[in-house]
Amino acid sequence: MSFLLSSPDALGQAQRKPWLLMADGQYRDADVISHSGGVTGSFGRSRSGLELIYQDADRAVDLEWYRYGHRFSGAVAGTDRAYGDAQDLVLSGFREWRLTDKYAGQLIYGLELAAEESVGLADGFRWGLGGALRWQPDEETDVALGLMLQDRFENSILPVPYVKAFWRPCRYAEIEVRATGLQNGVIFRGFPLGDRSTTVDLSVAYETLNFRLTDAAYGSRAVVVGEVPIRLGLMQFLESSGTWFVRAQAEWVPFARHSFKHGGETQGAFQPGATWGLGGRVGARF
């Protein structure tokens, strides 16, 4: 939901275009693993997928599908600390009601199917539901604070704070702070051109992925991936109407940990070394 709560002007065009369609690809280099109970080897990952977003002043809906390719090599391959390729299908969004000219209430929701391809996608069902209060004291400030309940197949229902805040100190810059449980960090965006057709961004965040895996000897199994990517990106609209755009990014991941869960308890883990990655995206607004 990268574009939610962003104004149309911040995306390089003023004409209302509520739909956004994107194709995405990412590659992350492999590195040796540690903290794996003596098992050795390396791990790398790639991702490809599609995302469709509808956004209006009082609502947004985001449908995304991604396929993750997991590359294990060495002794770790074939053990219970390795897993196959996975798919992730997510429907999320919010609905908003104005309370005053500066305040609004939001209903926030999310449905997710995330599982290893050897497991039925429906077995990886999770959901989230919550609410937030949105405050817009001026054109430069936009803050939403709330609470979500997230049901996770690898754990019990958890209350998770929800924060999305934007500050636009000038027409050439924007700062976003985000804390949703799945994405938690800060994004700096710069618009070097007056029409905002070019965006340069730098982000630092703690992000999580969760996949339902094939059962192990001790029963049902899931993997929880927590990582800290540092990303530098460049997005460029290709024509003056603000329809087609491309984005390129480079990332460095100094920390990542894969924890295998059963009944809320960790049954094993590993940490890949610091890795780099590249990504690209092409999309259109209409």
Secondary structure, DSSP 8 states (H G I E B T S, - for coil): -TTTT--GGGGT--S---EEEEEEEEEEEEEEEESSTT---EEEEEEEEEEEEEEETTEEEEEEEEEEEEEEESTTTTSTT----EEEEEEEEEEEEESSSSEEEEEEEEEEEEEETTS-GGGGEEEEEEEEEEEEEETTEEEEEEEEEEE-TTS--EEEEEEEEEEEEETTEEEEEEESSSEEEEEEEE--STT--EEEEEEEEEEEEEEEEEEETTEEEEEEEEEEEEEEEEEEESSTTS-EEEEEEEEEEEEEEEEEEETTEEEEEEEE--EEEEEEEEEEE-
